[in-house]
Amino acid sequence: MAPPGFLLVFSEPGELVSEAEFHDWYDNEHIPLRVAVPAFLSWMRWEAVDGSSPKWGASYDIESFEATQTPPYSTLAQTRSDREKNLQSRIKRLDRRTYEVFEGHPAYPPSSLFDPNIPAPYTMFFSIDVKPEDEEGLNKWYYEEHIPMVSKSPGWLRSRRFVLKDWGKIGVEGKNDQKAPPKYLAVHEWTNPDFLQSDELKAASTTTLAKKFLDEAAVSQEMRVMKLHKKWDRQ
C-alpha cells in the first residue's frame, strides 16, 4: 500500500492581485473543488507569523502521492476556470510541493493534547537537504533524538516527516525561481505561539548532533512558522 501523502503550497498575491481577490478565489473556488476530490483528506490555510514571504500557506493530507497522478485529482489542473488561469497569470508566487510520509522509521506518537478532528493553531514547516552521505544519520537523529526532545516543549501536539516527490513554481516571480525545495520536510504542530521561545525547543536544536546536521551537513534548509487561517470539512 502506498504511503500517505501531503501537499504543501506557499503563495504570495503580489501587487497585481489584491488580497480580497486572492482570498475569494482560494476560499470559494480553489479549495471547494478539492474538498470534492476523494484523494484529499484535509484542507487548511495558514498565515505566516514569522515575518517571511510568501505570507500564505495551504496544506492538505492526501491519500498518497500516486493518487495525484490519476483522475479526478490529475484533471484539476486541466479543468481550471478562466478566472483561475487569469489570477495565476498575475499572482506573484505559487510554490507547490507534494510529499509522501517518510517510512524509514515508525511515526512518533502524538501528545495527549492531539485531536485528529481539531487542526493545530500553530505549525512549523521545516525542510532540509543534507549531503547524501549524511541522510541516514539525519533520519536517525530525527527519530532517536530530535523529535523526542521537541515533544517535550509546552503545547506540542505532534511531529510528522515527509519526503519530497514533486514540486512546481509559477507566478510573476515564482516562474523565475526553479530551484527544487529541500528533500525532507518536518511538520511540527503546537497549541500556542510561544513554542519558539521554549527552553525545550532551543535544547533540541543545539545538541551536538543538531549542530552537525543543521549547521555542517545541511546543503539547504527552510523554516516557516504559521498560524491557522481557515479549515474545511467534507460534509
C-alpha positions in Angstrom: 0.0 0.0 0.0 1.3 3.4 -0.9 2.3 5.7 2.0 0.1 8.7 2.8 0.8 11.9 1.1 1.0 15.6 2.0 0.5 18.7 -0.2 2.0 22.0 0.9 1.6 25.3 -1.1 3.1 28.7 -0.3 1.6 31.7 -2.1 2.0 35.5 -2.3 -0.6 37.5 -4.1 1.7 40.4 -5.1 0.9 43.8 -6.5 -1.3 42.5 -9.4 -3.7 40.5 -7.2 -5.5 42.1 -4.3 -5.8 40.1 -1.0 -9.6 40.3 -1.4 -9.5 38.7 -4.8 -6.9 36.2 -3.7 -8.9 35.1 -0.6 -12.2 35.0 -2.6 -10.6 32.7 -5.2 -8.9 30.5 -2.6 -11.8 30.1 -0.2 -14.7 30.0 -2.6 -13.3 28.2 -5.7 -9.9 26.7 -5.3 -10.3 24.7 -2.1 -14.0 23.8 -2.5 -13.1 22.0 -5.7 -10.5 19.9 -3.8 -13.0 19.1 -1.0 -15.0 17.2 -3.6 -12.0 15.1 -4.7 -11.8 11.8 -2.6 -7.9 11.8 -2.6 -7.9 14.9 -0.4 -8.4 14.1 3.3 -7.9 17.6 4.9 -7.8 21.2 3.8 -6.2 24.0 5.8 -4.9 27.5 5.0 -2.2 29.2 7.0 -0.9 32.7 7.6 2.8 33.5 8.3 3.7 34.7 11.8 7.4 34.7 11.1 7.5 37.9 9.0 8.7 36.0 5.9 7.3 35.7 2.4 5.3 34.1 1.0 2.7 35.2 3.6 0.2 32.4 2.9 0.2 28.7 3.1 -2.1 25.8 2.4 -1.7 22.2 3.5 -3.6 19.1 2.6 -3.4 15.5 3.7 -3.8 13.3 0.7 -4.3 9.5 0.2 -1.0 9.1 -1.5 1.4 10.6 -4.0 0.1 8.0 -6.5 -3.4 9.4 -6.1 -2.2 12.7 -7.5 -1.3 11.0 -10.8 -4.8 9.8 -11.7 -8.3 11.4 -12.1 -10.1 13.1 -10.6 -7.0 14.6 -8.9 -4.9 14.8 -12.0 -7.6 16.6 -14.0 -7.9 19.6 -11.6 -5.1 21.5 -13.4 -6.6 20.6 -16.8 -10.1 21.9 -15.9 -9.1 25.2 -14.3 -11.6 28.0 -14.8 -10.8 31.1 -16.8 -10.8 33.0 -13.5 -8.2 30.8 -12.0 -6.0 30.9 -15.1 -6.2 34.7 -15.1 -5.4 35.0 -11.4 -2.5 32.6 -11.6 -1.0 34.5 -14.5 -0.9 37.6 -12.3 0.0 36.1 -8.9 3.4 36.8 -7.6 4.3 33.3 -6.4 2.6 29.9 -6.1 5.0 27.2 -4.7 3.6 23.7 -4.7 5.3 20.7 -3.0 3.9 17.2 -2.9 5.3 14.7 -0.4 4.8 11.2 1.0 5.3 10.1 4.6 8.8 9.1 5.5 8.7 5.4 6.3 12.3 4.8 7.3 11.3 4.9 11.0 7.9 4.4 12.8 5.9 7.6 13.2 6.5 9.3 16.6 3.3 9.2 18.7 1.4 12.5 19.1 0.8 14.0 22.5 -2.3 13.5 24.7 -3.4 17.0 23.6 -3.7 16.0 19.9 -7.2 15.6 18.5 -7.3 14.5 14.9 -10.6 16.4 14.4 -9.1 19.8 15.5 -6.3 21.4 13.4 -3.2 22.8 15.2 -3.4 26.5 15.8 0.3 26.9 15.0 2.6 24.9 12.8 6.3 24.9 11.8 7.2 23.7 8.4 10.9 22.8 8.4 12.6 21.4 5.3 16.2 20.4 4.8 18.6 18.9 2.3 21.9 17.3 3.5 24.8 15.7 1.7 23.8 12.1 0.5 26.3 10.5 2.9 24.5 12.3 5.9 20.9 11.3 5.0 20.9 8.1 7.1 22.3 9.9 10.1 19.8 12.8 9.7 16.9 10.4 9.7 18.3 8.5 12.7 18.8 11.8 14.6 15.3 13.0 13.9 13.8 9.8 15.2 16.1 9.0 18.1 16.9 12.5 19.5 15.3 15.5 17.8 11.5 14.7 17.8 11.6 13.2 21.3 13.2 16.4 22.6 10.8 18.6 20.5 7.9 16.7 22.0 8.8 18.0 25.5 8.1 21.6 24.5 4.9 23.1 26.1 1.9 22.8 23.8 3.4 20.3 21.4 0.8 18.3 19.5 2.7 16.1 17.0 5.6 15.9 14.6 5.5 14.3 11.2 8.1 13.8 8.5 7.8 13.6 4.7 9.9 13.1 1.6 9.5 15.4 -1.5 8.1 13.7 -4.5 7.1 16.5 -6.9 7.1 20.3 -7.0 6.3 23.3 -9.2 6.6 27.0 -9.0 4.5 29.5 -11.0 3.8 33.2 -10.8 5.3 36.5 -12.0 8.3 35.9 -9.8 7.8 32.2 -9.0 8.4 31.1 -12.5 11.9 32.5 -12.4 12.8 30.5 -9.3 13.1 26.9 -10.4 15.3 25.7 -7.6 13.9 22.5 -6.0 12.7 22.6 -2.4 14.7 20.6 0.1 14.0 16.8 0.1 12.9 16.3 3.7 10.0 18.1 5.4 9.2 18.1 9.1 5.8 19.4 10.2 5.6 20.3 13.9 2.3 21.3 15.5 1.6 23.3 18.7 -1.2 24.7 20.6 0.4 28.1 21.4 2.5 30.7 19.6 5.4 30.8 22.2 7.0 27.4 21.3 10.0 29.0 19.6 11.0 30.6 22.9 10.7 27.4 24.9 13.8 26.0 26.5 12.9 22.6 25.3 12.8 23.5 21.7 16.1 25.5 22.0 17.7 22.5 23.6 16.5 20.2 20.8 18.2 22.5 18.2 21.5 22.9 20.0 22.8 19.4 20.8 26.0 18.2 19.2 24.1 16.1 16.7 21.7 19.0 15.9 24.6 21.3 15.2 26.1 18.6 13.0 23.1 18.2 10.8 21.7 21.7 10.9 25.0 23.6 10.5 27.6 21.3 9.0 25.7 18.7 6.9 22.9 20.9 5.6 23.0 21.9 2.0 19.8 23.9 2.2 17.1 24.4 4.8 13.9 26.5 5.2 11.8 27.2 8.3 8.3 28.7 8.1 6.1 29.3 11.1 2.4 29.9 10.5 -0.9 30.2 12.3 -4.2 28.6 11.2 -6.2 30.8 8.9 -9.1 28.5 8.0 -10.1 24.9 7.7 -12.6 23.0 5.6 -14.6 19.8 6.3 -16.2 17.4 3.9 -20.0 17.1 4.5 
